[in-house]
Amino acid sequence: MKKVCIVGASGKLGKYMVQHALDHGYEVVGVCRERSVVKLDAFKDRITLYSGPTNDPNLIKKAVEGCSGVLTVLVPWGVQQYSSGTAQAVLDNADLDARLIFSCGWHITRDGKDIYSKSFKAMVKIAGWVGRLFRMIEIDDQVEACNRIFASNTRWTVVRGSDLEEGESQGLPVWSRHVGDPMLVSNMTRRIDFAQFMVSALDNDDLIHEAPAIVGCQTESAITNAGKK
Ligand SMILES: NC(=O)c1ccc[n+]([C@@H]2O[C@H](COP(=O)([O-])OP(=O)(O)OC[C@H]3O[C@@H](n4cnc5c(N)ncnc54)[C@H](OP(=O)(O)O)[C@@H]3O)[C@@H](O)[C@H]2O)c1
């Protein structure tokens, strides 16, 4: 049985990924903050859990040992370089041939060729400004985290999520290399399906060194533009 590690396992996306990974038959190792261990109670007999800050290299080293895949939730919380610290700990400690899958949002651009609407750019700017003001979030650090991943020689995929909603699965999201593709216009994905995309990427070599921007496969823009590429 292949072993995979989920870094940020206790969050909403993380818990869905734990379930999908178990459903795929993977042996699952989770990493989450000490205070959040309780959120994984439903899985406690089926996964191995390491608790602590996800940007602690020693913790990550223990958790990813022997894992053929690592799924990492990158979040810009706090002003402590949490995203870049987490990404770096995974990049430095995962097995060299492991598949590394990271989550983030559409605001991350790999090659600058994404085309964003004015409202999207304004929203990111305001979130960054308010986040810095209240020392709550550090969007720039999530950008830094992804730049380090893009520059690494690991077998990475950075999955860029649209706006998210809860609800029953609609199927595997569709993706494009660039925001601005008409297929993505609906800008909505079910969180459960985002998680499925992350887990499926583990054995999809076509996604190595890609930064897919995803959208729900049942959204209007996905249906209207299906097969047009
Ligand atoms: N929300 C959206 O609309 C949206 C849109 C596009 C992309 N995304 C991406 O999707 C992924 C999951 O995002 P989500 O919004 O669905 O959240 P989520 O899955 O609930 O994940 C939040 C994560 O952040 C951790 N966290 C929360 N507060 C923290 C703090 N103060 N310090 C350190 N860690 C903290 C949580 O850990 P605990 O369980 O320990 O609290 C959890 O692992 C992220 O990569 C995000 O960039 C989200």
The ligand as a Gaussian input file, in Angstrom:
#p B3LYP/6-31G(d) Opt

LIG

0 1
 N      -11.598000      29.532000       0.866000
 C      -11.627000      29.785000      -0.424000
 O      -12.583000      30.327000      -0.966000
 C      -10.455000      29.384000      -1.279000
 C      -10.471000      29.765000      -2.621000
 C       -9.440000      29.356000      -3.441000
 C       -8.409000      28.578000      -2.951000
 N       -8.402000      28.229000      -1.629000
 C       -7.279000      27.413000      -1.146000
 O       -7.821000      26.219000      -0.642000
 C       -7.012000      25.739000       0.411000
 C       -7.902000      25.438000       1.598000
 O       -8.509000      26.625000       2.012000
 P       -9.867000      26.670000       2.841000
 O      -10.272000      28.112000       2.824000
 O      -10.806000      25.645000       2.322000
 O       -9.416000      26.375000       4.292000
 P       -9.271000      25.035000       5.101000
 O       -9.279000      23.854000       4.214000
 O      -10.225000      25.061000       6.217000
 O       -7.804000      25.144000       5.638000
 C       -7.401000      26.093000       6.531000
 C       -6.067000      25.595000       7.063000
 O       -5.437000      26.666000       7.717000
 C       -5.111000      26.285000       9.022000
 N       -5.221000      27.454000       9.876000
 C       -6.326000      28.136000      10.194000
 N       -6.008000      29.178000      10.993000
 C       -4.673000      29.132000      11.151000
 C       -3.725000      29.930000      11.859000
 N       -4.101000      31.004000      12.545000
 N       -2.432000      29.585000      11.801000
 C       -2.047000      28.502000      11.105000
 N       -2.880000      27.699000      10.414000
 C       -4.174000      28.036000      10.444000
 C       -6.104000      25.225000       9.366000
 O       -5.588000      24.441000      10.374000
 P       -6.428000      24.077000      11.675000
 O       -7.327000      22.944000      11.283000
 O       -5.347000      23.740000      12.612000
 O       -7.214000      25.306000      12.081000
 C       -6.223000      24.473000       8.041000
 O       -5.178000      23.555000       7.865000
 C       -5.932000      26.790000       0.654000
 O       -4.757000      26.402000       0.000000
 C       -6.512000      28.039000      -0.003000
 O       -5.490000      28.897000      -0.467000
 C       -9.399000      28.620000      -0.792000

